[in-house]
């Protein structure tokens, strides 16, 4: 397998999504995979330098390089990795499309969890804006909570990129004032993810220093 | 080819994206395609009825049914149709992923154009929220404007699902107070799309009555 390089930041839930996938799939630790993580220091604006813009036209994290391809946008990266490696894909054609639907849905809805957290942690939005975002975030969490009440994972009995993408985007929810314990089925689902080999939280998984990291 | 059924609404830019794809690909008018459009009347809440929730778990439009599969979320529908029919796919592997990246990006950014329009047309957001959304919408339009200054379409020389998805989401921009003429390269790009055989605007393309529509 060709070298995988992931560009990201330890404060970015989007970067975590891709990194968590790789960790759960065991790819960075496989003897066949040469893996590099490269921190893009968002505080100092590395994402807007010409060097990084040559990787990512929008100047955001994460970006993946593999087999001479550059793949951008966290959900596209998850789809690419699932198709490419077979890990965490749906088992039937319908389930593979369902997993992609959940990723698209999370970008429309769980994004509000990330936006409220972003406002609390980095740059405050107007209180009236947060007053619109917060109930949308809570509604999105309630949708996930309800689905995983009757089935272990979002598309059925096993973990797919849908779970990794949705969990990854909501991982910093406590920083936005959302308590996992308020959604008991969601909390149990997160527990199932946390019990999987390779699982880690962002600050354990992603190096925080602005240097190249290579676990191989 | 098996029957294609699209569920949507003529006021929904997401429905338009799927419908425009089909029109540009000529699929509803192909002798091989049995096509139905079914209006989901959003005003009377048809999208939240048990019958429609059995099609679309989130109670939104559009939904596509084809070959016994149900495909939700407009950008997933575009990806599905491109993979399935070959129309408006990228030509190289990198371009196919790039087209999907643009769809993911439009859901993050051109969505603000749709949100401002939704507030103006259907249900007003707080003015402070719109004050945050409008510059983000304008920034997204500027990104597209800049890209199509140096190339005819978003991933290169030819139209892909990236163009159909980005244009489709911004089609009602005038209702949000965004004048196409303010972005001259974007306007020229829209002109290239409008010159393609099969192109139509939403109100010409999607039946407005709450009845089943079958052009075949």
Interface residues (C-beta under 8 A of the other chain):
Chain A: X57 X58 X69 X70 X71 X72 X73 X75 X76 X79 X80 X93 X94 X97 X100 X101 X104 X105 X107 X108 X111 X125 X126 X127 X128 X129 X131 X132 X143 X147
Chain B: X57 X58 X69 X70 X71 X72 X73 X75 X76 X79 X80 X93 X94 X97 X100 X101 X104 X105 X107 X108 X111 X125 X126 X127 X128 X129 X131 X132 X143 X147
